[in-house]
Structures are given as structure tokens and as C-alpha cells.
């Protein structure tokens, strides 16, 4: 089976293991454990110069001692996909160490008939999963021989398909030994993204963007998949990981429906923007980190 190279190392993040480790340690140390141990996190996937610090707030909530399997759900940026796809590789390389794919879980998911397979080019071109791998490697470094990963590329799903995948993955999310990473940036604003929504009750565009994002973040914290879908329809906010987020919300609802003794709490811990938009020629991408706790 092929190996996926770290194709964005040296451009989107450092290809020096020592330098990368220093950066990640710094960002993790800047964050506090305020909502953990996380069963799932939402974290961004841009270049680390833009979102590395934001991502640290989510990764800080992970308790590596309990984690044995990590699902990474990332949106597809380059290929049209109406469902979800699994990696056909055996391991993912990072500048820190190699991460091993959970072949048995891939086979279980394939048996549902709802998953296809990524080819190697698709796998290596996509950044939404790769940008989480160095953080995973760093957080899990003391247990690097004791865990596997399940990368899942998520396509443009209907609400019904989000619910279907949420149901399939809910049994894995319910297991405390599993961790889910939901890869998403938030608002992509500007003419180059073909999105320039501006609520003029705010003094500045960047404040309008933050207000818009935080309406969505509050709905996500309420764990309400229907309201999140309605929010996206109403505002068209360009949250690239909206479908992975939708899957997570449906999976949580499935768990709560099947076990009334369970409780779930999702909280956003950090928010940032790549730049502050002040006029219509500006552009920015927003980043947010969150953690889900299941009791």
C-alpha cells in the first residue's frame, strides 16, 4: 500500500521536525485546559502562520493517555465528492513521525456501502486533513506506537447524508478511546471568495464577519444540526468544513437519543481572522477552535 507524503511541509508549515515541534509546543503552552478531555475538536486547516496559534486551543483539550484512534474529517477542496472517501494508504508521513492508518476501521466503514476511496493524488493534494497531522503527532508523541488514524474526506453532502454519516460514525464517537478532529476554517470573505456579506450595523467589515461567525458558532455550541443548516441557507457563510461539522452534530444527537444518561457540551475556545477587512477590496479567512466533551 502507498504512503502519503507530507506534501504541504515546507510551504504551509515547517518541514524541519525540530522547528515544527518548537512551534507546536509554544502554541500548546499558550492555551489552557478549559474544556476537556475532548471527545472531538473543531480546528482550522490554513497555513500555520495564520492559524497555528488558534488550533493550539483545541488541541490543548485532548488527553492523549485515553486516545487510541483518531478520526480526522476534512472537507474536499479539489475534487467533487457527493459522499465521503477513505484513504487507501497505509501511513501518513509528517516531519515528526509517521502516522498509521487504521485498516480494520476502514474496512468496517467500507462494509456500510457509504464510503469510497481516495486515490493517492487526491489524498496528497488535499490540505484539510494534512494540516492536522503535525498537531496530532505532537499531542500523541508519548503514545506514538499506540494509536491509529482514520482520515475521512467529506464531500458536498445534503443534510440527509450528513445525518446518515453521523449515524454511522456515532458508535465510534461514543467510545472514549476515539477522538474526532473536525477540520474547518470559518468565513472566507472578499471578492476572491465571491462572498461579501456585510451587516452595516457594525462599524467595520471585520466586526460584521465576526458577528456572522459567532451566530454560527453559537448554533454549533447548541448542537443543533437543523438550525446550523438553516443558518447556512440564510447567510451563505463560507464555512468550508460545514459538512464535517454537520456530521459531528448529527453523531452527537444520535448518541444522546440512544443513551439518555449521556450529556454533551461543545464550547468554542478561540477565534481569529487572517486580517481585518475594512473595505470591499480586502479579504480574510476566519479561524475558530472548539472542543466537545461527552459525559
LUMNUDREN-357916 format. One record per residue (C-alpha): residue number from 1; x, z, y; residue in one letter. Coordinates in steps of 0.5 Angstrom, whole numbers, plus 2048, in hexadecimal, padded with zeros to 3 digits. Example, Ala and Ser with C-alpha at 12.3 -4.5 7.8 and 13.67 -1.06 7.14 Angstrom:
+-----+------+-----+-------+------+
! pos ! east !  up ! north ! code !
+-----+------+-----+-------+------+
!   1 !  819 ! 810 !   7F7 !    A !
!   2 !  81B ! 80E !   7FE !    S !
+-----+------+-----+-------+------+
END
This chain:
+-----+------+-----+-------+------+
! pos ! east !  up ! north ! code !
+-----+------+-----+-------+------+
!   1 !  800 ! 800 !   800 !    X !
!   2 !  803 ! 7FE !   807 !    X !
!   3 !  805 ! 803 !   80C !    X !
!   4 !  802 ! 803 !   813 !    X !
!   5 !  808 ! 803 !   818 !    X !
!   6 !  807 ! 807 !   81F !    X !
!   7 !  806 ! 801 !   823 !    X !
!   8 !  805 ! 805 !   82A !    X !
!   9 !  80B ! 809 !   829 !    X !
!  10 !  810 ! 807 !   82F !    X !
!  11 !  80B ! 805 !   833 !    X !
!  12 !  804 ! 809 !   833 !    X !
!  13 !  808 ! 810 !   831 !    X !
!  14 !  810 ! 811 !   830 !    X !
!  15 !  813 ! 80E !   829 !    X !
!  16 !  818 ! 814 !   82A !    X !
!  17 !  816 ! 819 !   825 !    X !
!  18 !  81A ! 81F !   829 !    X !
!  19 !  817 ! 81D !   82F !    X !
!  20 !  810 ! 81C !   82D !    X !
!  21 !  810 ! 823 !   82A !    X !
!  22 !  812 ! 826 !   830 !    X !
!  23 !  80C ! 823 !   834 !    X !
!  24 !  807 ! 825 !   82F !    X !
!  25 !  80A ! 82C !   82F !    X !
!  26 !  809 ! 82C !   836 !    X !
!  27 !  802 ! 82A !   837 !    X !
!  28 !  800 ! 82E !   831 !    X !
!  29 !  803 ! 834 !   834 !    X !
!  30 !  800 ! 833 !   83B !    X !
!  31 !  7F9 ! 833 !   837 !    X !
!  32 !  7F6 ! 83A !   835 !    X !
!  33 !  7F2 ! 83B !   82E !    X !
!  34 !  7EB ! 83C !   831 !    X !
!  35 !  7E6 ! 839 !   82C !    X !
!  36 !  7E9 ! 839 !   825 !    X !
!  37 !  7EA ! 838 !   820 !    X !
!  38 !  7E8 ! 831 !   821 !    X !
!  39 !  7E4 ! 82D !   81B !    X !
!  40 !  7E4 ! 827 !   820 !    X !
!  41 !  7E7 ! 825 !   826 !    X !
!  42 !  7E6 ! 81F !   82B !    X !
!  43 !  7EC ! 81D !   82F !    X !
!  44 !  7EF ! 817 !   832 !    X !
!  45 !  7F3 ! 811 !   830 !    X !
!  46 !  7F6 ! 80E !   836 !    X !
!  47 !  7FE ! 80E !   837 !    X !
!  48 !  801 ! 815 !   837 !    X !
!  49 !  803 ! 814 !   83F !    X !
!  50 !  7FB ! 814 !   840 !    X !
!  51 !  7F8 ! 819 !   83B !    X !
!  52 !  7FD ! 81C !   837 !    X !
!  53 !  7FC ! 823 !   83B !    X !
!  54 !  7F4 ! 822 !   83A !    X !
!  55 !  7F5 ! 821 !   833 !    X !
!  56 !  7F9 ! 828 !   832 !    X !
!  57 !  7F3 ! 82C !   834 !    X !
!  58 !  7EF ! 829 !   82E !    X !
!  59 !  7F5 ! 829 !   829 !    X !
!  60 !  7F6 ! 831 !   82B !    X !
!  61 !  7F0 ! 833 !   828 !    X !
!  62 !  7F2 ! 831 !   821 !    X !
!  63 !  7F4 ! 836 !   81C !    X !
!  64 !  7F9 ! 832 !   817 !    X !
!  65 !  7F9 ! 837 !   812 !    X !
!  66 !  7F2 ! 835 !   80F !    X !
!  67 !  7F2 ! 82E !   810 !    X !
!  68 !  7F4 ! 82A !   80A !    X !
!  69 !  7F0 ! 823 !   80C !    X !
!  70 !  7F0 ! 820 !   813 !    X !
!  71 !  7EA ! 81A !   814 !    X !
!  72 !  7EC ! 816 !   81B !    X !
!  73 !  7E6 ! 812 !   81D !    X !
!  74 !  7E8 ! 80D !   822 !    X !
!  75 !  7E5 ! 807 !   826 !    X !
!  76 !  7E6 ! 800 !   824 !    X !
!  77 !  7E9 ! 7FD !   82B !    X !
!  78 !  7EC ! 7F6 !   828 !    X !
!  79 !  7E7 ! 7F4 !   822 !    X !
!  80 !  7E0 ! 7F3 !   822 !    X !
!  81 !  7DD ! 7F8 !   81D !    X !
!  82 !  7D6 ! 7FA !   81B !    X !
!  83 !  7D7 ! 800 !   817 !    X !
!  84 !  7DE ! 804 !   815 !    X !
!  85 !  7E4 ! 802 !   812 !    X !
!  86 !  7E9 ! 806 !   80E !    X !
!  87 !  7F1 ! 805 !   80E !    X !
!  88 !  7F4 ! 801 !   808 !    X !
!  89 !  7FB ! 804 !   809 !    X !
!  90 !  7FE ! 80A !   805 !    X !
!  91 !  801 ! 80D !   80B !    X !
!  92 !  802 ! 80D !   813 !    X !
!  93 !  808 ! 80E !   816 !    X !
!  94 !  80A ! 812 !   81C !    X !
!  95 !  810 ! 814 !   820 !    X !
!  96 !  810 ! 81B !   81D !    X !
!  97 !  80E ! 819 !   815 !    X !
!  98 !  809 ! 815 !   811 !    X !
!  99 !  802 ! 817 !   810 !    X !
! 100 !  7FF ! 815 !   809 !    X !
! 101 !  7F8 ! 812 !   809 !    X !
! 102 !  7F3 ! 816 !   804 !    X !
! 103 !  7F2 ! 810 !   7FF !    X !
! 104 !  7ED ! 814 !   7FB !    X !
! 105 !  7E8 ! 816 !   801 !    X !
! 106 !  7E9 ! 80E !   803 !    X !
! 107 !  7E6 ! 80C !   7FC !    X !
! 108 !  7E1 ! 811 !   7FD !    X !
! 109 !  7DF ! 80E !   803 !    X !
! 110 !  7DF ! 807 !   801 !    X !
! 111 !  7DA ! 809 !   7FB !    X !
! 112 !  7D5 ! 80A !   800 !    X !
! 113 !  7D5 ! 803 !   802 !    X !
! 114 !  7D5 ! 804 !   809 !    X !
! 115 !  7DD ! 803 !   80A !    X !
! 116 !  7E1 ! 7FD !   80B !    X !
! 117 !  7E9 ! 7FD !   80B !    X !
! 118 !  7ED ! 7FB !   811 !    X !
! 119 !  7F3 ! 7F6 !   810 !    X !
! 120 !  7FA ! 7F8 !   812 !    X !
! 121 !  7FA ! 7F4 !   818 !    X !
! 122 !  7F3 ! 7F7 !   81B !    X !
! 123 !  7F6 ! 7FE !   819 !    X !
! 124 !  7FC ! 7FD !   81D !    X !
! 125 !  7F9 ! 7FA !   823 !    X !
! 126 !  7F4 ! 800 !   824 !    X !
! 127 !  7F7 ! 806 !   828 !    X !
! 128 !  7F1 ! 80A !   828 !    X !
! 129 !  7F3 ! 80D !   821 !    X !
! 130 !  7FA ! 80D !   822 !    X !
! 131 !  7FB ! 811 !   829 !    X !
! 132 !  7F8 ! 817 !   825 !    X !
! 133 !  7FD ! 817 !   81F !    X !
! 134 !  803 ! 81A !   823 !    X !
! 135 !  7FF ! 820 !   825 !    X !
! 136 !  7FC ! 820 !   81E !    X !
! 137 !  804 ! 820 !   81C !    X !
! 138 !  806 ! 825 !   821 !    X !
! 139 !  800 ! 82A !   820 !    X !
! 140 !  801 ! 82A !   818 !    X !
! 141 !  808 ! 82A !   818 !    X !
! 142 !  809 ! 830 !   814 !    X !
! 143 !  804 ! 82D !   80E !    X !
! 144 !  806 ! 826 !   80E !    X !
! 145 !  806 ! 826 !   807 !    X !
! 146 !  7FF ! 829 !   806 !    X !
! 147 !  7FA ! 824 !   80A !    X !
! 148 !  7F8 ! 81D !   80A !    X !
! 149 !  7F4 ! 819 !   80F !    X !
! 150 !  7EE ! 814 !   80F !    X !
! 151 !  7EE ! 80F !   814 !    X !
! 152 !  7E8 ! 80C !   816 !    X !
! 153 !  7E7 ! 806 !   81A !    X !
! 154 !  7E0 ! 806 !   81E !    X !
! 155 !  7DC ! 800 !   820 !    X !
! 156 !  7D7 ! 7FF !   825 !    X !
! 157 !  7D1 ! 803 !   821 !    X !
! 158 !  7CA ! 803 !   822 !    X !
! 159 !  7C7 ! 80A !   823 !    X !
! 160 !  7C4 ! 80A !   81C !    X !
! 161 !  7CB ! 808 !   819 !    X !
! 162 !  7CE ! 80E !   81D !    X !
! 163 !  7C9 ! 812 !   819 !    X !
! 164 !  7CB ! 80F !   813 !    X !
! 165 !  7D2 ! 810 !   813 !    X !
! 166 !  7D1 ! 817 !   816 !    X !
! 167 !  7CD ! 819 !   810 !    X !
! 168 !  7D3 ! 816 !   80B !    X !
! 169 !  7D8 ! 81A !   80F !    X !
! 170 !  7D4 ! 820 !   810 !    X !
! 171 !  7D6 ! 823 !   809 !    X !
! 172 !  7DE ! 822 !   80B !    X !
! 173 !  7DD ! 825 !   812 !    X !
! 174 !  7D9 ! 82B !   80E !    X !
! 175 !  7E0 ! 82D !   80B !    X !
! 176 !  7E4 ! 832 !   80F !    X !
! 177 !  7EA ! 82E !   80B !    X !
! 178 !  7E9 ! 828 !   80F !    X !
! 179 !  7EA ! 826 !   816 !    X !
! 180 !  7E7 ! 821 !   81A !    X !
! 181 !  7EA ! 81D !   820 !    X !
! 182 !  7E5 ! 819 !   824 !    X !
! 183 !  7E9 ! 814 !   829 !    X !
! 184 !  7E6 ! 813 !   82F !    X !
! 185 !  7E8 ! 811 !   837 !    X !
! 186 !  7E2 ! 812 !   83C !    X !
! 187 !  7E0 ! 80E !   842 !    X !
! 188 !  7E4 ! 807 !   843 !    X !
! 189 !  7E3 ! 806 !   84A !    X !
! 190 !  7E4 ! 800 !   84E !    X !
! 191 !  7E3 ! 7F8 !   84E !    X !
! 192 !  7E8 ! 7F7 !   849 !    X !
! 193 !  7E4 ! 7FB !   844 !    X !
! 194 !  7DE ! 7F8 !   847 !    X !
! 195 !  7DB ! 7FF !   849 !    X !
! 196 !  7DA ! 801 !   850 !    X !
! 197 !  7D4 ! 806 !   850 !    X !
! 198 !  7D4 ! 80B !   856 !    X !
! 199 !  7D0 ! 810 !   858 !    X !
! 200 !  7D0 ! 810 !   85F !    X !
! 201 !  7CE ! 818 !   860 !    X !
! 202 !  7D5 ! 819 !   85E !    X !
! 203 !  7DB ! 818 !   864 !    X !
! 204 !  7DF ! 815 !   85F !    X !
! 205 !  7DF ! 810 !   85A !    X !
! 206 !  7E4 ! 814 !   855 !    X !
! 207 !  7DF ! 81A !   856 !    X !
! 208 !  7D9 ! 816 !   854 !    X !
! 209 !  7DD ! 814 !   84E !    X !
! 210 !  7DE ! 81B !   84C !    X !
! 211 !  7D7 ! 81D !   84D !    X !
! 212 !  7D5 ! 817 !   849 !    X !
! 213 !  7D9 ! 819 !   843 !    X !
! 214 !  7D7 ! 820 !   844 !    X !
! 215 !  7D0 ! 81F !   843 !    X !
! 216 !  7D2 ! 81B !   83C !    X !
! 217 !  7D7 ! 821 !   83A !    X !
! 218 !  7D1 ! 826 !   83B !    X !
! 219 !  7CD ! 822 !   837 !    X !
! 220 !  7D2 ! 822 !   831 !    X !
! 221 !  7D3 ! 829 !   832 !    X !
! 222 !  7CC ! 82A !   831 !    X !
! 223 !  7CD ! 826 !   82A !    X !
! 224 !  7C7 ! 821 !   82B !    X !
! 225 !  7C8 ! 81A !   829 !    X !
! 226 !  7C2 ! 817 !   82B !    X !
! 227 !  7C3 ! 81A !   832 !    X !
! 228 !  7CA ! 817 !   832 !    X !
! 229 !  7C7 ! 810 !   830 !    X !
! 230 !  7C2 ! 811 !   836 !    X !
! 231 !  7C8 ! 813 !   83B !    X !
! 232 !  7CC ! 80D !   839 !    X !
! 233 !  7C6 ! 808 !   839 !    X !
! 234 !  7C4 ! 80B !   840 !    X !
! 235 !  7CB ! 80B !   843 !    X !
! 236 !  7CF ! 806 !   83F !    X !
! 237 !  7D5 ! 80B !   840 !    X !
! 238 !  7DB ! 807 !   83C !    X !
! 239 !  7DD ! 80D !   838 !    X !
! 240 !  7E1 ! 809 !   832 !    X !
! 241 !  7E0 ! 80E !   82D !    X !
! 242 !  7D9 ! 80F !   82E !    X !
! 243 !  7D7 ! 80C !   827 !    X !
! 244 !  7DC ! 811 !   823 !    X !
! 245 !  7D9 ! 817 !   828 !    X !
! 246 !  7D2 ! 815 !   825 !    X !
! 247 !  7D4 ! 815 !   81E !    X !
! 248 !  7D7 ! 81C !   820 !    X !
! 249 !  7D1 ! 81E !   823 !    X !
! 250 !  7CC ! 81C !   81D !    X !
! 251 !  7D1 ! 81F !   818 !    X !
! 252 !  7D0 ! 826 !   81C !    X !
! 253 !  7C9 ! 825 !   81C !    X !
! 254 !  7C9 ! 823 !   814 !    X !
! 255 !  7CD ! 82A !   813 !    X !
! 256 !  7C8 ! 82E !   817 !    X !
! 257 !  7C2 ! 82B !   814 !    X !
! 258 !  7C5 ! 82C !   80D !    X !
! 259 !  7C7 ! 833 !   80E !    X !
! 260 !  7C3 ! 838 !   813 !    X !
! 261 !  7C8 ! 83D !   812 !    X !
! 262 !  7CE ! 839 !   816 !    X !
! 263 !  7CF ! 838 !   81D !    X !
! 264 !  7D3 ! 833 !   821 !    X !
! 265 !  7D6 ! 834 !   828 !    X !
! 266 !  7D9 ! 82E !   82C !    X !
! 267 !  7DD ! 82F !   832 !    X !
! 268 !  7E1 ! 82B !   837 !    X !
! 269 !  7E7 ! 82E !   839 !    X !
! 270 !  7EB ! 829 !   83E !    X !
! 271 !  7E9 ! 823 !   842 !    X !
! 272 !  7EE ! 81E !   845 !    X !
! 273 !  7EE ! 817 !   849 !    X !
! 274 !  7F4 ! 812 !   848 !    X !
! 275 !  7F3 ! 811 !   850 !    X !
! 276 !  7EE ! 813 !   856 !    X !
! 277 !  7EA ! 80D !   857 !    X !
! 278 !  7E8 ! 80D !   85F !    X !
! 279 !  7E6 ! 805 !   860 !    X !
! 280 !  7E3 ! 800 !   85C !    X !
! 281 !  7EA ! 7FD !   85A !    X !
! 282 !  7EC ! 803 !   857 !    X !
! 283 !  7EC ! 804 !   84F !    X !
! 284 !  7EC ! 80A !   84B !    X !
! 285 !  7EB ! 80D !   844 !    X !
! 286 !  7E9 ! 814 !   843 !    X !
! 287 !  7EB ! 819 !   83D !    X !
! 288 !  7E8 ! 81F !   83A !    X !
! 289 !  7E9 ! 824 !   835 !    X !
! 290 !  7E4 ! 828 !   831 !    X !
! 291 !  7E4 ! 82C !   82A !    X !
! 292 !  7DF ! 82D !   825 !    X !
! 293 !  7DE ! 834 !   822 !    X !
! 294 !  7DA ! 835 !   81C !    X !
! 295 !  7D8 ! 83C !   819 !    X !
+-----+------+-----+-------+------+
END
